[in-house]
Each structure stands twice: as C-alpha cells, then as structure tokens.
Amino acid sequence: MNLLHLARPDDIQTLLPLVERFHEHHGISQTDEKRHAALMPLLEGIPHGMIYLIGPRKAPVGYIIISLGYSVELGGIEGFVDEFFIREKIRGRGMGSEVLMTLLPALKENGIRALHLEVERDNEKAQRLYKRAGFEPRENYMLMTRTR
C-alpha cells in the first residue's frame, strides 16, 4: 500500500471532513464553502502547491498540503507545509515520521530545495517529530504574517 496519494478533484468529499477537523483543532474559523473554494485549485493542479492524502485513498487517515514558492537565498523552489493532519487515534504510531521521510526525498527529486513549516512553540511532541525529520529552527528568523 502506498502511504501518500496525490489528491485529485474527486477526493474533495473525502478531504473536506479531515480539513474541517484540523481547522477545529487549531481554532480556524472558515465556512465549508470557503474551505472547498481554497482546496479545489490545489486539487485541480494549480502550480502553487499540492495535497497528499495519507493512508488508503478511499479511507485516508490524514493529509498534508505543501505550498510552493521561490527563494533566491535557498537557490530555487521552496515548499511550505501549510497543513499536516493525522487523525487523533492514529497519532503516535510513527506515521507522521513515515510521511515526512517519504515526502522529503520525493520533493527533493522534483527540485524543491527547502521545506519550511511552522509549529506551535509549546507543542513539544510535534517539534520532536520535525527535528527527527531534519527540521531545525532558523534562529535568526521569525515567521511574521500580514493578512489583507
């Protein structure tokens, strides 16, 4: 069984409840319509990112969304883990590590020079997962965001 499946438009009904659970967990307020509208371009192949379903395609246990950008400093295309969710009952069994260890070489083979992510400062369990996968904080940098 393949661990990761590139999500397609016909996966939207399977994906939406997973994204809703992720958003609920993180206190993200978004209507189903806005969620659907934000996911569809990625599912339809927009060049700015991709969504992978985790686990069996018909009954996935999670998903990961990678957004793409470009960095002169890092020498090319960079990715950003926009959302990474695994169902609560599956967590702690090594699947998150397996996802990252499968995904990272595939992204590298496709020209992605760096992969970034953000993690809550007090989420030590997630920080350990990401450190095991080779992620390190950029000590001189802080993620800052401005929305419209």
ZIZI-V34153 format. One record per residue. N is the residue number from 1. RES is the residue in one small letter. PHI is phi in whole degrees, 0 to 359 (none if undefined). Layout:
N&RES&PHI, N&RES&PHI
This chain:
1&m&none, 2&n&285, 3&l&283, 4&l&243, 5&h&228, 6&l&297, 7&a&287, 8&r&239, 9&p&306, 10&d&285, 11&d&268, 12&i&303, 13&q&290, 14&t&282, 15&l&285, 16&l&307, 17&p&295, 18&l&293, 19&v&295, 20&e&300, 21&r&295, 22&f&300, 23&h&297, 24&e&301, 25&h&299, 26&h&260, 27&g&69, 28&i&271, 29&s&264, 30&q&206, 31&t&286, 32&d&300, 33&e&296, 34&k&292, 35&r&298, 36&h&301, 37&a&295, 38&a&284, 39&l&279, 40&m&302, 41&p&301, 42&l&293, 43&l&292, 44&e&275, 45&g&100, 46&i&307, 47&p&283, 48&h&266, 49&g&165, 50&m&205, 51&i&237, 52&y&246, 53&l&276, 54&i&252, 55&g&95, 56&p&299, 57&r&303, 58&k&283, 59&a&219, 60&p&294, 61&v&256, 62&g&178, 63&y&202, 64&i&220, 65&i&247, 66&i&246, 67&s&262, 68&l&248, 69&g&213, 70&y&221, 71&s&229, 72&v&293, 73&e&304, 74&l&268, 75&g&86, 76&g&150, 77&i&293, 78&e&235, 79&g&246, 80&f&225, 81&v&288, 82&d&282, 83&e&214, 84&f&218, 85&f&225, 86&i&230, 87&r&309, 88&e&306, 89&k&290, 90&i&265, 91&r&300, 92&g&85, 93&r&252, 94&g&92, 95&m&292, 96&g&300, 97&s&298, 98&e&297, 99&v&300, 100&l&295, 101&m&291, 102&t&278, 103&l&287, 104&l&302, 105&p&296, 106&a&295, 107&l&296, 108&k&299, 109&e&299, 110&n&262, 111&g&88, 112&i&277, 113&r&276, 114&a&208, 115&l&232, 116&h&250, 117&l&205, 118&e&240, 119&v&219, 120&e&298, 121&r&301, 122&d&261, 123&n&268, 124&e&293, 125&k&298, 126&a&294, 127&q&299, 128&r&297, 129&l&302, 130&y&292, 131&k&294, 132&r&299, 133&a&274, 134&g&98, 135&f&281, 136&e&225, 137&p&293, 138&r&267, 139&e&306, 140&n&270, 141&y&234, 142&m&222, 143&l&290, 144&m&233, 145&t&224, 146&r&231, 147&t&255, 148&r&351
